[in-house]
Structure formats: C-alpha cells, structure tokens
C-alpha cells in the first residue's frame, strides 16, 4: 500500500564515520520524510575487495546514532537495491556523485539522485593518512560485549 511518506535510501560501507557522512545524510533526509541507510556487511565488503576498520555491527550502530537516519539495514549484495526500493516503498535512491550513472537503471522504480561529495574528506583518505603514520601501536577494535544488539535502538534491522 502506497503512503504519502517520502522514503529515501542510500548505501555504503560508512567506515570511519566522519562529517562528510553526516552532511550526506542531512542532504538526503532533506529530500523526504524517512532516510534508510543500507550499510555493507563485512561479507559483502570482502566480495568487493574492501576491508573496514569497524565491524558491520559497529558501523550500523554508529550510522543509526545519526539524527538524520531513521532506519539501518544490512547491504549484502549488489542486486538487493531494486528489491529494497520495492520492499521499503522508496521514493528516492541517493548516492554520492562518485557513483554517477552507476545506478540509473533504478530510475524505472524511483527517482535516482547523485549528490556532490564533501570534497575535503573521505574514509579512504583518512585510512591512507593513518597508514602513513607509525601504526606499530595500533589498537585492535573488537565488538565490546557479547550481544552488540543490546546497545541498538529500534532503528537497526538485524
């Protein structure tokens, strides 16, 4: 059943959460009433040849804490985007302009927008900058408790 609520969805790893992510979410949320963020799982990142510093559960918790985000869902494969658009009655699919043209085929299901990235910041640049420094004493970050869902609110889909 269609509603009058305008739902926006975006996808990404969102590792080393920074102000560029916050600005993207703020701009996406301004396009509608509800913002869903699909966070890439560790397994999906491995298939993409990416490694995240934080685990999926940690990244999902961080993203869910952002005031512009209404719901977090796992991104497990490339093909799920069309299914998610239908499942969540999405009005607008939004990504950073570094993906421009990559998801135009979704325009048969909803509006597709590519927003300008915050130019002076990226997780990759942060990682590269940190890698250039002495990392011999780099601590390991692990999930801090036996049930990481205990700290989640109802915005995160498990």
Secondary structure, 3 states (H helix, E strand, C coil): CCCCCCEEEEEECCCCCCHHHHHHHHHHHCCCCEEEEEEECHHHHHHCCCCCCCCHHHHHHHHHCCCCCCEEEEECCCCHHHHHHHHCCEEEEEEEHHHCCCCHHHHHCCEEEEECCCCCCCHHHHHHHHHHCCCCCCCCCCCCCCCHHHHCCCCECC
